[in-house]
Amino acid sequence: MEFKLTKKELEKFNNWEKKQLEKNDSYHSVNGGRFSFIFTPTSVCDLVEVLDNETNDKILLTDIDF
């Protein structure tokens, strides 16, 4: 199984990541990675969320327009 970000999702992540790092620029997360990408396949589309392991903030990258 392979998951890919669309150009729009990647742009949305890059903008959010920049804001997250301005808010808190440390990398003390236990699992060694600041950001975790969560892909959830559904019957309609693959939902893509990103979790900031440092701040516990989360963003939905998928543009859902049902």
C-alpha positions in Angstrom: 0.0 0.0 0.0 1.3 3.4 -0.9 0.1 6.8 0.3 1.1 10.1 -1.3 0.4 13.7 -0.6 -1.1 15.9 -3.3 0.6 19.1 -4.2 -2.1 21.0 -2.3 -1.7 18.8 0.8 2.0 19.2 0.8 1.7 23.0 0.5 -0.8 23.0 3.4 1.6 20.9 5.5 4.6 23.1 4.8 2.7 26.3 5.8 1.4 24.6 9.0 4.8 23.2 9.8 6.4 26.6 9.6 3.8 28.0 12.0 4.3 25.1 14.4 8.1 25.6 14.4 7.7 29.3 15.1 5.4 28.5 18.0 7.8 25.9 19.4 11.1 25.0 17.7 12.2 22.2 20.0 12.4 18.5 19.0 12.0 16.6 22.2 9.5 14.1 21.0 9.9 10.6 22.4 9.5 8.8 19.1 12.3 10.7 17.4 10.1 12.4 14.9 8.4 15.8 15.3 5.6 15.1 12.9 3.5 11.9 12.4 1.5 11.5 9.2 -1.7 9.5 9.7 -3.4 8.1 6.6 -6.9 6.7 7.0 -8.4 5.0 3.9 -12.1 5.4 3.6 -14.6 4.5 0.9 -14.6 8.1 -0.3 -10.9 9.1 -0.1 -7.8 8.7 1.9 -7.8 11.1 4.8 -4.4 12.6 5.7 -3.8 14.1 9.1 -0.5 15.3 10.7 0.2 15.2 14.4 2.8 17.5 15.9 4.3 15.2 18.5 5.8 18.2 20.4 2.6 20.2 20.8 0.0 17.6 20.2 -1.6 19.9 17.6 -3.2 18.1 14.6 -4.2 19.3 11.2 -6.3 17.6 8.5 -4.6 18.0 5.2 -7.4 16.4 3.1 -9.7 18.9 1.5 -13.1 17.3 2.3 -15.9 18.8 0.4 -18.9 16.5 0.8 
